[in-house]
Amino acid sequence: MADTMADTWVTDITHYLDEDGRLPDSLPVQARRLAEYLGSIVVAVTSVPLDDPLGIRCRRRPGRKPCRGDVAAYIVDDSSAIRWICPACEDNGFISGWSDTIWDCRASEDAPRH
């Protein structure tokens, strides 16, 4: 159990993209890093077979020390959002708007994913 309650991130990932569907050069560094982190979750969920680890380290730094947890995530059936969580520190969130973005790696709609 984490010492402090982590935030829940509710993100529409398209807010980070320009009209061409790319990360704009003008995006501030911290926003770019967050978009790339959330994008890596989308890539993993849409490309890694169900039940395989995603291989994404948590980005949180509780007590100024890197969290040692690995992110788990899946597509929520009734909303098509991606739900993600770090079981170690409980940082978590939902990513919407990811379908057909630069991070969507699905080969087909019916492929089983996280």
N, C-alpha and C positions, 0 to 999 in steps of 0.2 A: 504494500500500500504506500502510496506517495505521501510525503510529509505535508504538501500543500496541494490544493486543488488546481489542476491544470486548466487552461482556457480551452474552450471549444471553438474551433475555427469554422465558420460557415462562409464558404467561398464560391463565387461564380468565377471560374477561371478565365472566362472570356473578358473579364474586366482588365486583365493584364495584356490583352492582345490588341493589335491595331486592326484597321479595316481589312488588311490582307491576311489576318490570322496569325501574325508573327509578333514576337516580343519587340516593341519599339526600342530603338537605340536611346531614346530620351527617358526610358523608364529608370527611376532612381535605383541605385545599387541595392538597397535593402529590399525594395519591391521586386526587383529582378531575382534576387536570391530566393525570396519566398515563392515566387512564381515557378522558378526552376525546381525547387523542392517539391511543391505540390504537383508540378508536372511530372516529376520522377515517380510519384505515387501513381499517377494516371498511367504512365508507361508500364510500370510494373503490373498493375492490376489488369491491364488490357493485353499483356504479352506473356505473363508467367502463368503456367498451368495451375488450375485450382489445387489448393493444398500445398503448393510449393512456397517456400519462404520468398518474400519480396526482395530481400537484400538491401533494405533501406534503413539506415541508422536514424534514430531520432535526432532531431536538430535542437531539442531543448537543452538548456543548461541549468538544471536546478542547483542552487547553491554555488553557481559559477563553475560547476564541474560538468563535463559532457555526460548526458544521459547515456547509459550503456544499452538501452533498449533498442529493439528493432520494430519497425512499424508493421502492423498487420492491417489489411484493408480488403474491402469487397464492394461490389456493386449492390446497392439496395434495390431490390426488385420493384417495389411499388413507386419509386421516385426516380430511378436511374442515376441517383447521386452516388458518389463513392464515399463510403464511410471508412475512416481510418482512425487508428489508435495505437499509441505506444503503451503496451501493458506495464512497462516498468515505471513510467512517470505519469501516465494517464493523459498526456497531451493527446488531443483528438480533434476530429472535425469531419466536415462534409464538403465534398467538392462537387459542384454542379457545373453544367455547361461544358463538360469535357468532351462529349461526343463530337467526333469529326474535327477535333482540334489537332494541332501539331503533335500532341502527346498521345492521341488515340491510336493504338497499335493493333486493334482487333482485325483478325483476318476475315472473320465472318460474324454476323450477329448471333449465331447460335453456338459459338465456341464457349465451352464452360470456362469461366474466369472467377477470380476471387470474389 
